[in-house]
Amino acid sequence: MSRLYITSKKPKQIAQDRELKANDREYNQKFEYPKNFIKTSKYNVLTFLPVNLFEQFQRIANAYFLFLLVLQLVPQVSSLSWTTTVIPLLLVLIITAVKDAIDDYVSYFYMYSFLLAFSTGVYFILFCRLEREKWMHVQVGDIIKLQNNQFVTADVLLLTSSEPHGLVYIETAELDGETNLKVKQALTVTSVMGEDIHALAAFDGDIKCEIPNNKLDKFVGTLTYQGNKYPLNVEKLLLRGCVLRNTEWCFGLVIFAGPETKLMQNSGLPTFKRTSIDRLMNVLVLWIFGFLAIMCTFLAFGNAFWQHNIGYYFQTFLPWQSYISNSSFSGFLVFWSYVIILNTVVPISLYVSVEIIRLGNSFYIDWDRKMYYPKKDFPAKARTTTLNEELGQIKYIFSDKTGTLTQNIMAFNKCTINGVLYDVSKHFTKTPKLDFSFNPMADSNFVFYDKSLVEAVNTKKHEVHEFFRLLSLCNTVMPDEKQQGKLVYQAQSPDEGALVTAARNFGFVLKSRTPETITIIEMGKPTVYKMLAILDFDNIRKRMSVIVRSPAGKLHLYCKGADTVLIYNFVINMFKIYQFYIQEFAGIGLRTLLLASKELNERAFNSWQKRHLEASTSVQNREEKLQLLYEEIERDLHLIGGTAVEDKLQRGVPLTIEKLSEANIKIWVLTGDKLETAVNIGYACNLLQDEMNEVFIIEADTPDACRVVIITLLQFLKNGILFSNKLDNMYLIVPSIGICSRKKLKLDFLTIACSCEAVICCRVTPLQKAHVVELVKKHTKAITLAIGDGANDVSMIKAANIGVGVSGQEGMQAVLSSDFAFAQFRYLQRLLLVHGRWSYIRMCNFLRYFFYKNFTFTLVHFWYGFFCGFSAQTVYDEWFITLYNLVYTALPILAMSLFNQDVNDYWSLAYPQLYEPGQLDLFFNKLEFVKCVIHGIYSSLVLFYIPYGALYETVRDDGKTTSDYQSFALIAQTCLLLTVTMEIAIDTVYWTAFNHLFIWGSLVVYFAISFTMYSNGLFAIIPGAFSFIGAARNILNQPHVWLTIFLTTVLCSLPTIILRCIAIETKPTFSDKLRHKLSQRKKIVLPKRKSQPIRRVSARRSGYAFSHQRGFGALITTGLNMRPQALRSPTFRSSAGIKTEKSSG
C-alpha cells in the first residue's frame, strides 16, 4: 500500500461543528476549506535525492557509517581506503532508494491512471448552468452532477437522482473491498427537484455537521432548508471512491473535499507492528556498539602503552615527519582508526538482508496454491512483508466465530409462533421439501419441511400472519426488482436476508420501499405501510424496531431482538414458553431471535415523534438522546414468536483447531454468542473435548460478584483442590467479559485464563475483543494472532501482533485491515505450521550465521593488533574487506534463508509438535547471540594463529620466504571464506540447485576475483589500487599453504560438528528425531487422523447472537448445527457462582 502525503492546507477549525451553505462559494471560503486537490506521491524529480537521503540518514546505522566515511577521509586516522565503507553504504542507500522510488511511483501511477481514466472531469452548477471542471477545482458547497459508472469526486450529500424516490446504487470496493451494490437515498425535500437545474441552483440549504473524520460508517449532520430541519446520516452521503452504478445520474452537495474526505482520512500510514526478533536485534546492535567501544578503547590503551614504552625505538623505521611524543594523543587517534577497521562488527547490511528474506518468504505465501480458494478466486495474501517469522512464534489465537469458524450463509431453520413449534422433521431426509408454487414470487433456493406452517398461513391465522408481517417490515433490506417478479434483496446482514426471504416464501413479500413507505405483498395483495420511524440496531440495545401506520390507519411498533433484552419489555406472561423453545434452538447451535409488537396510541406517539425529530436533528449527543427515546417507546411489548437460523461450520475447522492445539497454541474464541451457543461451538469445532478434566463457567452479574468468583477460583487453583496439582485440559467459558473491567480483576482473570487450554468469551463487543487481546499481549509477552472476517473484528486484528483477515460474507474490511488474508479458516494451520515455522527457522539461522561471520571476520584484526604495535593495520586486502559482505557471503546466506527447511510441508502438518520451539524462542535469543560471539572469537583465534604459526619462518619450494604480510593476508582471508562457507553448508538441511550454485559458486567467484585482482594486468593499469600483485599465483601453488588452509578450516568447523553430534545424541529435538526417522525409512505411515464424532448437548439457554454494526450491519451472530455432548452434572458449584463441569472422558 502506498503511503499518502497530503500537501493541501488544512482548515483551522476550532469549533466542533462544520458549517457550509449550498451554492455560496463566498460564504464557504471564509472557513478556508481545502479544495479537492490531493497529492499521493511523496517525491518529484528534483526533490527525490535530497529528501530520500535526508530520511535515510535519520537511521542510526546509516548515520554511523556516514560518520565512518568522514573519519576515513582524515589521513591521521584512516588506515583503510574510503572505498571500503562507501561501497557498502552506497549499496544500502541505493537499494533503499530504489524501493522508496518504486513505492512512490506506484502511488503516482495509480493516481495518474485514475485521473486519466476519468479525465472527463465533473459537472457542477454555476450561475444556473452546468459547467465542466476538473476534479481539483471542486469546492465545498458546490452542487455537482455524477453520471452512471463515474467515481464520486468528493464526499457529497445526495440531493436527487434519476431513480424513483431519490435512490442511487453505489459500489464501495475502493472503500471496503465489497463488490455488492449498496443503496443510498436522498431526502424527499431535495429529491423532488429532480434534474431541474434552476431549482438546484436556487437551493440554499444550510448544513451543520461533524468535522472531518475517518469513520466510514458514521455521519451526523442537519440540513436547514426553508425554515425546517432535516436529519442527515451516512445513508444520505456518497463518499469519495465510490462508483455510481445502475443509476443514470444524480446531483450532490459537496460536504468534504480533498484531504478532508473520509477516504483520505483513512489513507494514513497503517499501524506499525514490530516483530520480537526486530526488538531483539535492536538490543543486540546496542550490545555490539558497546562491544566495539570496549575493543577500540582496549586497543587505544595498548597503542598508548606501546608508544610510550617501545614506539620511540622504532621511529627510524616509521615515516614520521616529526616524532609524536604524546602517547595519549596517539592512542586517541588509534581509537578512531580502530573504529574504522572494526566497523564490520556492526552489520550495515543486516536490515537490508532481513527485508529481502522477508520479502522472499512473503512471496511463498502468495504463491501457495494449497491456500488458494477457487470458489471465490481468492489466494492467500501476505499484506505485509515484515511479520513473517512472527507467524512461527504464535502462542495465542483469538478468533471470531461467525464467518470465521462458520460459513455465515444463513438458512431459516425453525420458528415458534404463539407457543407452537414449527421445525424441520427429525427425518427430514425422507420428508419432501415444501412446495411454494402457490407463491409466484417465492425464492426457489429456500428450503423448509414443516407443512403445518404453510397450512397455518393459508388458514389465515392472525398470529402467523403477524409473525411474517413483522419479518417483512422490521428490517433494513433494500429490494431490487429489475425484472417483473424477479426480486433481489440487498441485505448487509446474511441472517436478516434469511428472515426476509422466509417471509417472502410464506406469502409476505417485501416488494419496495421509499423513505416514507414500504410495500408488502401480503398473500398476493399489495399493501402499503407508512414508515414513521426506524429505531436502529446497536450493540447495547441488541434489537431494532420500526413504527408503521397500516392501511387501516393504526399505529404499530414491530421489534425483533435478543431474549435477554426483550424480557424486560413484555406485558404478557408468555415469555417462559418462548424461552423454552429459544433455549432448545440454542442448544443445537442455532441463531435465535424474539419478535414482539404493540399498537401505539396516536396522541402519545405524536408527542414522542416531536421529541424524536428534535433528537435526530441534533448534532451534539444525538446518539444518547435517541437511545433514551428508543427505550421509552419500546415498552409493554406483546410477544409474537421466535426464529432460529442455521449457520454451519466451515470445512476443515475441527481438524485445524485440533492441529493448532497439538502445536501448543492456545485458542480463544471471542464471540457475541450466548453461553449455550458458545458451548456448542466449542464441542463442534474440537475446542472443547470429551477428554477435558474440567470446564469452568464463570457467571456473575456485577463486577463485585465477578471478583468473588475469580478470587474463589484462584484459591482453588493455588490449593490444588480441583486438579491434584495438575492443570492439564482446563477449559474456561466466560459468559460476559465486560464484568471483568477492573484492573485487579483483569489480572486475576488473566491468571486463570492463561492456565486453561482454551477460553470462550461470550457477549463480547468489538472494543472488548481488542481489550482482551491487548491484555494478554501486554501481561504475558506472548505472540498473539487475531483472526476475523467482519468489520467488528478490525479492532481485534489491529491489536494483535499478527492480524489475519478471512474473506467472508461480511465484506472485506477485516482483510483490508489485516497483515495476512485468505478465504477459509482451515488455511490458518498451513500459514502457521508451514510458512510461519519455516520463516522463523530461516530467520534465526540467518541471524546466527550473520553475526558469527561478522565477528569472525572482524576479530582477526583485533588479534593482529598485538603484533603490529596496535597501529590499526588490517589483516586482509582492502578489496576483500569491501567484497566480503557484498559478494562472497551475500548469496549463500540468502540461499539458506530462502530455501532451507528441516522437514517439508507434509511432515510439518503431520507433526504440529515441531512448532513449539518457536514459541519458546529457542532458535535465536540473547544466549544464542552470546554463543555466536564465543564461536566467532574461537574461529578468529584459529584463523589468525594457525596461519601465523604455519608461515612463521617458512619458505617456498624455490627458497623464497612466505613469511610476508601479503601471503599471510591471502591465506587468512581464504581460510575465513572457506570456514564460513563450511559453516553454512553444515547448517543447510535442504539442498536445492540454488543452494549448491550460491554456496559453492561463491568460492569459485572468490578465487576468480583473487587471481584477477592480483594479476599483473590490473596492477599495470592501477598500481595503487591492486597492490597484491602475484600473491595468489605465488602462494596458492604451495602444498604447505593448502595444508594450512585445510587444517585451519577443519579446526574452525570441528566444534560445530562435534557439538551438533553431541546434541543430537544426548538431547535431540523433535525435528532431529523426525529427520532420523525419515532417513531410516523412505516411506513412513502417517498417524491416522482421528475422526471427530458429532457431539450434542441439551443445554437450554438463549442462542441470541449479534454483530456490531448499525443499520445494514448484521443483527445476529452465532450458532452451528451441532449439539455437543451433554454437560455432566457439576462436580462443584460454589456460592460465588463458579460452575465446574466434569467430563466422562
N, C-alpha and C positions, 0 to 999 in steps of 0.2 A: 504494500500500500504506500503510495507516495505521500510525503509529508506536505502539509498545507501551510503556506505562509501568506498572511493577509497584509497587504500594504495600504489598504484604504484607511482613511482617518476615521476613527470610531467616534460616535457622538458622545458628548459629555452629558450623560443622563444621571441626574441626581434623584429625580422623582422615581417612584416605584411603578408608575403607570406611563404608558405611551399614548400620546395624543396625535391625531392626524385628521385631516379633512380631505374629503374626496374632491378631485378636480381643482385643487388650490395649491399650486406649487409655491407660491409666495409665502403662504402661511406655513407650509411644512418645512420650508428651507430654514426657518429660524431655529429649528431644532437640530440642524446640522446632521440630518440623517444621511448615511452614506449612499452613494449611487450604486447601481447594480454592476459594479466592476470588481472582478476578482482575479487575483494573480496566484496561480497554484505552483508556479515554478519558483525556485529559490535564486538561481543564478542567471546571468546573461553572459555573453561572450567576454565582456570587459571585466565583470566582477568575479567571475568564477575562480580564477587563480588566486587573487589576494584573499577573498572571503574563505575559500576552501582551505588554504594554507593556515589562515588565522585559526580556523576551527580545529584543524588537526593538531596544531601546536599547543592547543589548550589541554591536550592529553599529556600526562606526566611523562610517559615513556618517550614520546616524540620530542618533547621539550628537553628531556635529559640527553638524548642523542644529538640534538642540535647544539647543546652546550658542549658535548664532547667534540663535535666538529670544530667549534670555535677554539677549544683547547688545542686541538691538533694543528691549528694554524699558528700557534706560538712556538717558535723554534726551541726555546729553552725548556719546554715541557714535553713536546711530542717526539717520540722515537718511532712513530708509525706514520706512514703516508695518510693524508686525509682521505684518500680513496677507500680505505678500509672501513670507514664509517659512512661516508657519503653515499656509497653504492647501496648498502642495505637500507639506509634511511630513505634514499630516493625510491627504492623499490616499494617500500611500505607506503610511502606517500603517494606514489603513482597508482598502486593497486586500490588504495582507499579513494583517491580522487576519481579514478575511473568508475568505481562503484557508485560514488555520490553523483557523478555526472550522468550515469545511466538512469539512476533513480529520478533525478531531476528532469531528464529529457523525457522519460516515460510520463511524468506528470504533465510536462509541457505538451507533449504529443497528444496525450489524451484530451487535454483542453482544446488544443488546436483542431483536432479531428472533430471534436464535439461541435465547436463553433462553425467549422467548415460544413459539417453535415446540416447544420441548421442556420446557415448564414442568411436565410431569407429575412431574418430579423423578426420584429414583432410589431403589431399594430397597436397604437394607443390613441385615445381620444384627445384631440386638441382643437379648441375653438369649433366645437360641433362637427368635426370631421375626423375621419380615421387617417392617421399619419403613420407611415412605416419608419421604424427607427431601429438601430442596433440595440442589442440587449443591454449593453453597458450604459446606455443613456436613459434607461427607465429609472424613474424616481418614485419614492414613497408617495402615495396618494394618487398616482396615475391609474386610470382605468384602461386595461389592456384587453385585447381580443386574442384568444387562443383558438387554434383550429385542430381538427382531428389529427392524431399521431404527432402532435407537437409537444415538445418539452415545455413544462411550466417554467417560466423565466425567473420568477421570484415567488415569495410566499404571498399569495393573493387570496383575498376574501371573495368567494364565489358570489356573483350577483345574479346572473341569469344564464340560461343555456338553451340550446336547440331542442333538448329533450323535455317532455312534459314535466310539469311541477318543479322545474329547475334542477333536475337530476343531471349528474355527469358521471362518467365511468373513467377511472384512472388506474394506471399501473404504477406500482410503487417499488419496482425491482431495484431502482437506484438507491432507495432508502433502506429497505429491509430485506431485499432479495426475493420477495414474494412476487410471483408472476400472475396470480389470480387477480381479477379486476375488483376494485373497491368502488363503492358508491358514495358520492358526496351530494348534498342537497342544499340549494340556496334558500334564503328566507323568502317567504311568499311576497313580502312587501317589495322586494327587489326583483324577484323572478318575473313579475308581471310586466316589467319594462321590455322584456324580450330583446329584439335586435334594434330597437328604436334608438338611434344614435343621439337624437335630440333629448330624449328622456334621460339617457345615460349621461350625456354631457351636463344636463341640469341637475343631476344627482349631487347633493351637497351634504351627505351624511357625515356626522362626526363619529370617529372611532376612538374609543378609550379601551386600551388593552394592556396586557402584561408586557414587560420589557423583553428583549430578545433572550432566548434560552435554547438549550439543546434537547428539550423534551418533545420528541416527535409525536407523542400520543396525547399531548395536552395543549390546550389553548383556551385562555379566558379573556373575554372582551365584551364590550357593549357597543351597539350601534344606536346612535340617537338620530332620528330622521322624522321630520315633520312633527316634532313635539313628542314622539313616542320613543320608548327604549326597547331594544330587542337584544336578547342574549346571544352571544356568539361563542361557539366552541370549535373543537378541532374538526367536527363534521362539516363545518362551513368553510374550511381552509384548504386550499390547494398548495402543497409545498413544492418548492423548487426541487427539481429532479424527477418529479412525477411526469408521466406521459398521458396525455388525453387520448382515450380510446373510445370507439363506438359512439362518439359524440361529435356532431358536425362542427359546432362552435360553442364558445362560452365567453362571457366577459367577467373580469375580476378586478378588484381593487387591491393595489399593491400595499401590503402591510409591512413586510420586511424585505429589504433588498440587499444584494451583495453579501458582505461578510456577516450580516445580521440574520440571514436566512437560517432556518433550523438545520438544513443540510450542512451549511458551512460551520455552524456552531458545533456540529458533531464530527467535523473533519480534523480535529486536533490530533496531536500525537497520541497513540494508544498507550494504555498503562504499561510502564516499563517493568518487565519481570526479569530477575536475575537468577541464574541457577546457583545451587550450593557450591558447585565447582568454581563458578565465577568469583564468588565471595572468598573461597579458599585461595584461589590464585592471587587475588589482591593482597591477602595476608602474606602469602609466600613471597610475592615480589617485594614487599616491605622487608621481610626477613633477608632476602637476597641483597637488598641495598645495605642493610646493616652488616651482613657478612662481607660485602665488598668494602665497606668503610673500615671494618676491622682489619682486613688483609692489607689494604693500602696504608693504613696507619702503622701496622707492624713493619711493613717493608720500608716505609719512610723513616722510622726509627732505626731500622737496620742500616739504611743508607747513611743516616747521620752518624751512627756509630762507626761505620766503615770509613767514612770520610775523615772523621776525627782521629782514628787510630791507624788507618792503613792508607787511605787515599793520598796522603801527602807524598808517599814514596813512589806513587805511580804518575806523578804529574808530568814527568818527562815523556811518558808514552801517550798522554791524553792531549787532544787538540784544543787545549785551553789557551785563549789569548792571555789571560792572567789567572792565576790560581785563586779559587774561591775558598777562603779560609773559614767562612761561616758555614759550619756543618749543618746548623739548624735550617738555614735558608736552602741549602742543598736538599735536605730531607723534605722541606716544603714543596720544592719543585718536583721531586721524585714522587711525592704523594699524588700529584695531579697526573704525572706521567703514568703511574700505575692505574689510576682511574681510567685512563685511555686504554691501556693494554688489557686490563682485566674486565673491560666493559661487556665482553661476551657472556659473562655470568648473568647479566641482566638480559633477558630474552626479548630483543626488539621485535622478532618475528613471531613471538608466541601468540599474540592476539589475532594476527592475520591468519596464521596457520589454523587456529581454533575455528575461526569463522569459515575457512574453506572446508574443514572437516564437517562442520555442522551443516553447511550448505549441501555437501555431498550426501550426507545421511538423510537430509530432508527430501532430496530427490528420490531416494529409495522408498520413502513413504508415499510420495506422489505417484510413483511408478508401480506400486504393488497392486497387481491385478486381483489378488486374493482379498483386497479390501475395496474392490470396485462393486458397486451395486447397480446392475444393468437395468433393473426395473425403473430407476429414476435417472439412469445415466449419470451417476454421481460417484466419482472416485474419491479416495481418501486425499485429504489436502493438509499439508503442513503449512499453516498460515503464518508461522514464524520459523526462523532458522536458528534461533538462539536457545532453544529449550530441549533439544533432542535428548541429551544424556540424562536430563531430569526425568524422562519417561522410564528410565531404568532404576529409579530410586523411590517410586511411589509407595507410601505406607498406608495412606487413607484415600479411599474413593468416596466421594459424595455424589449421589445420583438422584436425579429427579425420577419420577415414576411414569406419569402419563406421557406417551410419545417417546420416552427414552427406553424404558423397560417394556412398555406396551406399544401396540400399533397405532393407538389414537385414531382408529377407524371405528366409529360408534355404530351400534345397532340397537334399535328399540327391542327389548327382550321381554319385559314383564311390566305389569302395572296393576294397581289396585284402585278401584273406583267404588266409593260408597261402601267400603268394607268388603267388597267382593274381589277375589284374586283372579286375574287373567294372565296366564303364562304359557310357556312352551310345554308341551306334553313331555313326560319323563321318557317316553319312547317316540320322540319327535321324528326319528329317522323313519319310522313306519307310518307317521301321520302326514297326510298330504298338506302341502302349503295352501294357505288361504287363497281363494280366487277373488281378486279385486276387479274383475271385469265389469262389475256394476258401476265402477267409478272410472270414467274415461280419462281423468287427469291423475290417476294413480301412478306412482313410481314403480316401474317394473322390477327394480332391484330390491324393493322392500320385501322382507320375508317375515311372516308370522303364522302361527299354527293354531291358536285357540279360536275356534269358530264361534264360541259363545260371545266373544266381544263383537263380532260382526252382527250377530243376532241382536245384541243389546243396542247397537247403533241403529239397525233397521227398524227395531220396535220403538224407536224414538224415546228411549229412557232419558229423562231430563238430566240426571246426574252424569250419564255417559256423554251426552251432547255437551254439557257444560265443561266436562273434562277436556274434550278435544277442542272446544271453542277456546278455552284458556291457552292450550298449546299453540293454537294458530294466531292468537292475539298477543300473548305475552312473550315477545321476542324482539330482536333487532335484525332479523333476517330480511334481506332485500331480494324480492322475487324479480326474475328477469324472463319475460316471455317474448322471445324473438320470433317464434312461430306459434301459430294458433294451437293451444293445448300443450305446447312444449315448454314447461316451466323449468327454470334453473334457479336454484336458491344460492345466493351469496351469503354464506354463514361463516363468520370468523371462528366460531366455536363448533367443532365437529359434533359434540353432543347436542347442542341446540339445533343444529341441522337435522339430526336424527329425530328429535322430538317433533319438529315441524313436518318432517316427512311422514312420520307416523300419523299425525293429524290429517295430513293430505290424503293418505291412503284410506283412512276411515271416514272420509267424506267431508272434512273441514279443510278446504284448500286455501292457503294464503295466496291470493291472486295478485294483488298490487297494493302499493301504499304510497301516500303522499305525506307531506309534513302535517296535514290536518286529518287525513282519513286513512283507513285501512280496509281493504275489500276482501271479504271471505266468501267463498262459495260453500254454503252450508247445505250439504245433501242435494247439490245441484242448483241451489237457489243463491244468486249473488246477494250478499248482504254487506252494507257499508256501515262501518262504525266510525264515529268521530273520535280521533285521538286527541285527548285533552292533556295528557301528561305521561311522560316516561320517567319512572323512578329507577335510575340506572343502578347497575350492579357495582359493588366494590368488595374489597377483601373483608371489610369489617361487617357490612350488612349481610353478606352471603346470600343475597336474594335480589330479585328485580321485580318491579311491578309496573303495570300500565293502568291508566284510568281512561275509560272509553265511555261514550254515550251510544247506546244501542238505537236501532231504528225506531224502537218504541219510545225513545226519549229517556230511558232510565240510565242512571249513572252506575257503573260497575268498576270496582278495582279488582284486577286479577294479579295474583302474586305466585311466584314459584321460588323455592329456595331450600336451604338446609333445615332438617328437622330440629337441629339444636337451636336455631334462632326463631323458627316459626312456632315452637312450643309455647312461647310467651305471648303469642298473638291470637290464640284461638279462644272462642267463647263457648264452644260446644265440647262435650266430653267424649270425643271420638278419637282423641289422639292416641290412646293406648292401643286401639285396634290397628290403626295405621302403623304405629311404631312397631308392632309385632311383625308386620309384613316388611317394613323397611329394614328391620334387623335381619330378617330372613334373606332379603336381597343382598345385604352387605355381607352376610355370612358366606355367600358363594362368590363374592368379589365383584358384584355389580355396582354401578354408579347410581346413586339414588337421589331423588328429589321429591319434595312435597309440593302440592298445588293447593291454593286456597283463594277465596274471593269474598267480596262483600258488596252489598248495594249501598251507595252513598246518598246522604241527604243533600238536597240541592243547595240549601242555604249554607250548611256547614262547608260544603265543597267550594262555593263561591268565595267565602271568607278565606279558606285555605289557598285557593288559586291566586288571590291577590298577593298574599304573602309569598307564595311560590314565585310569582313573577318578579317581585322585588328582589328576592334572594338570587334568582337566576340571572338578573341583570346587574348584580353587584360584582365589582371587580375584586374587592378585598374580601377575604374569608368566605368566598362563595360556597366552597365545599362544606364547611362547617354549618353554615346556615341551612343548606339544603338537607344535610343529614338530619337535623332536628325536625324539619318539616316532614321528611320521609317517615321518621319514627312516629310522628303524631298521627298520620293518616293510616299507617299500616298496623292498625289495631283491630281487635274484635273480628278477626277473620274466621270464615267458615271453611273447614277442610273439605276439599273435593276428592283428592286422591293422591297417589304416589306413583312415580315412574322408576324403572330400572333399565339402565343402558349398559350394554356389554362392551368391554374393551379388552381384547386378547393380548397375551404376551407376544413379543416378537420372537421370531425363530432364533434359537441358539442362546437365549438369555440364561436359562438354568445352567447349561454347560459352561458358559462364560463365567458366571459367578462362582461356580464350583472350582474352575481352574484358577481364578484370581484368588480365591480363598486358600487354595493349596500353595499359592505363591506367598502366603503370609501377608496378604493385603487385606486390610480391614475395610469393609464396605458399610457405609451408612446410607440409608435411603431417607431423603428429606422430602416429604410429600404433604400435600394439603388434605390427605385422606383422614377419615376417622379411624379409630383404633381397630375396628373389626376388619375393615378392608386391608389395613396395613398388615395385620397378622396373616391374612390370606395371601397377600403379595409375597410376604416373606417365605411362606411354605412353597408357593408355586414356583418361585424363581430360585429355590435352593438356598436362600439366605438363612432361613430357619430350617433345621433338620431334626429328624427323629432322634439322632444321637446326642442332642444337646442335653447338658446337665441341668441347666436352669434357664428359664425365661422370666425376666423381670418386667413387670408392667407397673410403672410409677404413675399413680394417679393422684392429682391434687388440684384443688380449685383456686388456691391462692398462693402467693409466694411464701407465706408463713407455713401453710400446710406442706408445701413442697420442701421447705427447709427441714421440717420434721422428718419427712420421708427420706430425704437424702442423708441426713445425719444418722438415722437408724440403719440405713443400708450400709453406710460407711463403717459403722460399728460392727455390723455382721461380717463385713469383708475383713476387717482387722482381726477380729476374733477367730476367723476361720470356721464359724459355726456351720455355715451353709456348705462349704466346699472342702472341708478337711484339708485345708492348706493347698488346694488345687483349684486354679482359676480357669481351667480349660473349658471351652464350649459354653461360655456365658453369653447370653443374649439380652439386649435391653430394648424395650419399647417404651417410648415417651409420648403419651397422648397429646401433650401440649407443651412445647418447648418454651413458650412465652412466659410461663410462670417462673422459669429459672433465670430471671432478669437481673437479680442482684449479683454483685461481683463475687462475693464469697460463695453463693450458690453455684455460679458458673464454674468455679474452680473445683468444687466438690463434685458437681455433675460430671465434669471432665474426667476426674479421677475414676469415677465409676464407669463411665462410658468407655474410656480407653482400656479398661480391664476386660472388656467384652469382645467377643469375636465379631459381632455385628450389632448395629444400632438402627432402629427405625424411629424417626421423629415424625410425629403426625401434626396436622393442622399448622403447618409451617408457612409463613408468608415469605415473599422474596427477600425482604430485608433480613428476616430471621435466618434464612438459608445462608446468606453471606456472613452473618454474625457467628453461626456455628462453625463455618469453615475457618474464619479468622481466629476464633477461639482455639481450635485445635492447632492451627498453624503457628500461632503465637506461643502457646504454652508447651507444646510437645516438640517443637522444632522439627517436626516430621515433614516430608514432602507430600503435598496433598494434590489431588486431582478432583475436579468437579465436572460432571457431565450432565447436559440437559439439552432440550430441543426447543424451548419456548422463550418468549421474552421475559417470563417470570424467572428464568434461570440465569439471566445475564449477570446479575449482581453476584451470584454464587460463582459463576465461571470466571469473572474478573478477580474475585477474591482469592481463588485457589492458586497454588504455584503453577499448575497446568489446567487450562480450561479446554474442554472438548465439547464441540457442538455437534448435535445429531440433526441431520436434515430430515425433518419430520413433517407432520401435518400442521404445525403451528407457526409456519413461516421460517425465515432464515435469520432472525435476529440473534439467536444463540450461535449460529455458525459464524455470523459476521463479527461477533464479539470474542470468538474462541481463538485458541492457539493451534488446535488441530480439529479437523472436521471429517466426518464420514456419515454414512446413511443408516447404519444399523449398530445397535449396541454390541452385538457379538464381535465386531471388529476391534473392540477395545482390548481383548486378550492378545490379539496379534500386534497391536500397536505397542503394548507394554512388554509382553513376554518375548517378542522377537525384536522389533525395531528399537524399543526403549533399552532393552538389555544389551543388544549389540552396540548401540550408540554409547552407552555408559562404559562398557568394557573397552571399546576403541579409544574413547577419550582418555580414560585412565592409563591405558598402555601408552598412548601418545605423550601424556604429561610425564610419566615416569621416564620414558626414553628421552624426551626432550631435555629435561633437567639433568639427567645423567650425562648426556653427550656434551652439554654445555659446561657442566662442572669439570668433566674430564678434560675437555679441550682447554679450559681456562687455567686450571690449577697447575698444569705443566709449566706455565710462565712463573707461577709462584715458586716452585722448587728451583727453577733456573735462577731466580734472584739470588740464591745463596752462593752461586758460582760466578756471578758477574758483578759482584760488589753492589748488589741491589741498585743497579744502574738503569733499571726499566728497559731492558732489552728483551726482544721477543724471541721465542724458540723457533717459530715457523716462518716460512716465507710469507711476505705480505700478500701475495696473490692467493695463497692457501687460506690465510685468515679471511680474506674477502669472500672467497667462494665456498668456504666450509658450510655455512648455513644456507647459502643461496642455491648451491648446485649439488654439492657432494652428498648432503644428508637430507635435502628437502624432499625429493621424490620417494625415497624408501620409506620415510616415516608417513608420508601421505598414503602410500600404498597399504601399509599396515593399518592405518587409521580409517581407511575407506573399505577395505576388502576383507579384513581378518574376522574370523568368527570361530569360537571354540567348538560349538556344535551348530548344526544347521537349524533352519526354522522348524523342521518337523520334530526334532527332539526337544527344541526349546518349548514347544507347545505341549509335548507329551510329558515333560518333566518340569512343571512350574517351579519346583524347588530350586531350580537354577537361578531364579530371580532374586533370592534372598540376600546374597552378598551385596547387591547394590543398595538395598535398604539400610544396610549396616555400614556403608561407606568403607568396605574392606579393600577395594582395589586401589583407591588413592585417597590418602588423608595426610595429616601432618607427620605421622610416623613413617608412612611410605616415602614422603619427601625427605625426611632425615636419612632413611635408608639409601635413597638416591644420592644424597650428598656424600655419605660414607663410601658408597660404591664408587662415586666419582673421585673421591680422594685416593682410595686404593688404586684405581686404574691409572690415575695421573702419576702416582708414585712409581708404578711399574713402567709406565710409558716413558718416564724420564730416566730412571736409574738403570734399567736393563740396557737400553741403547747406550747410555753414558758409560756403563761398565764394559759393555761389549766392544765399544770403539776406542776405549782408552788405550793409547799407545799401540794401536794395530795398524797394519799396512796392507796394501792391496797386493795382488799377485805380482805386479810389476815393481813392487818395493816402495811405492809411494804411499804416504800416510793417509789414513781415512779419519784421523782424529781432528777433523776441522769442523767449523761451525756449520757449513753448508751440508756436509754429509750427515752430521747429527740431526739437523733440522729436517732433512728429507726422510731419514729413517723414522724419526719420531712422528712426523705427520702421516707417513704411510702406515705405521703401526696403529696410530689413532684411528684412521679411517677404517682399517680392517677390523679393529676392535669394536667400534660402534656398529659396523655392518654386521658382524657376527652376533652382536647383542640383539639386533632387530631380527635377525634370522632365527635366533633361539626363541624369541617372543612370538614369531609368526606361526600360527597353527594351521591356518587355511591358506594354502598356496594357490595362487592363480597366475596366469601368464603375466599379468601386470606386476605382481609381486616379484617374480623372477626378473622381469625386464628392469624394473626400477632398482631393485636391491643389487643385483649383480651388475647391471648396467652402470650404476653409479661408480663402481670400481673401475670399469672399463673407461668411463669418462675421465676419472681421476688420472689414470696412467696416461691416457691420450693427451690430456691437458698438460700434465707434468713434462712429458717428453717434448711437447710443442713449445711450452714456455721456456724450458731450459735449453732450447736449441740455439745454435749459432746464428740462425737466420733472424730470429726476433731480437737477439742481443745486438746484432748489427744494425737493426732498424731503430730500436730504442734502448740504448745501453743502460740508462738509468733505471728503467722500469723492470728489466729482466736481468738481474744480477747473478742468478744461479746458473750461469752458463755451463752446460756439460755435466751438471751434477747428477741428473737422472741416469744418463748412459754410463757414467763412470762409477757410480755407486751400486746401482741395481744389477750389475753384472757380476757381483762378488758373492760366492757361496755363503761366506760367513755373515753377510748382510741379510740374506734371506733366512738364514738360521736364526739370526737375532729377531727378525720380524716375526717368524713363526713362534719363537719362544715367548716373545712379548705378548702376542695375540692370545696364545694359549693361557698364559698366566692371568691375563685380564679376564678371559671368558670362563676360566675354571671355577671361580667361586660361584658364578651364576648357575653353572651346570650342576655343581655339587649340591648347592643349597636347594635347587629345584628338585633334584632327585631325592634328597632327604625329606623335603616337604611332602612329596608325592607318596613316599613310603611310610612316613610317620603320621602326617596329618593331611591326607588327601582331601581335596574339596569334592563336592558333589560332581562338578564338571570333570575333574580328574578321573573319578570313578566311572563316569559315564563314557568318557573317551576310551578308557581302558577296556570297558565292556564292549564298546563298538569295535575296537581294534581286534578283540578276540573272536568276535563273530561278525561276519559281514552282514548277516540278516538276523535281526532280533525281533521277537514278537512283542508288540506294544502292549502295555497293560490295557485290559478291556475297560472301556468307559462304562461306568455304572448307568444303567437306565433309571431314570427318575420317575417313581410312581406318582400318579396324581393324588395329592393329599387334600382332604377336605376337613373343615371344621364346621361346627354348628353354632358358632358364635352369633349371638343375636343382638346386634347393636346397629348403629346408624352406618350407612355407607355413603353419606354425602361427601362429595369432593368438590373442590373449587380451584380454578386457576385464578391468576391475579391480574386481570385486565378489566377495564371498564367497557361498557357498550358492546362492541363486537367481540370483546375478549371472551374466552371460554368461561362458562359459568360453573362447570363441574369437572373435577379431575379425580379419577380413581376407579379401580376395580379391575378384576380379571376373572375370567370364567372358570375358576378353580376353587375348590374348597379344601383347605389344609386339614390335617387330621385334628380331631377334637382335642382341645386343650385339656390336659389332665386335671384332676382335682387338685387344688392348691395344696402344696406341702407346707406353706406358711402364709399367713395373712396377718400383717401387723395392723395395730390400731391406727398407725400413722398412714396407712394407705398403700403399703408395698404389697404387690402380689407376686409370688414366685410360683411358677408352674413347671412341674417336672414331667419330663417325657418318659415314656416306657422304654425308650432306646437305651 
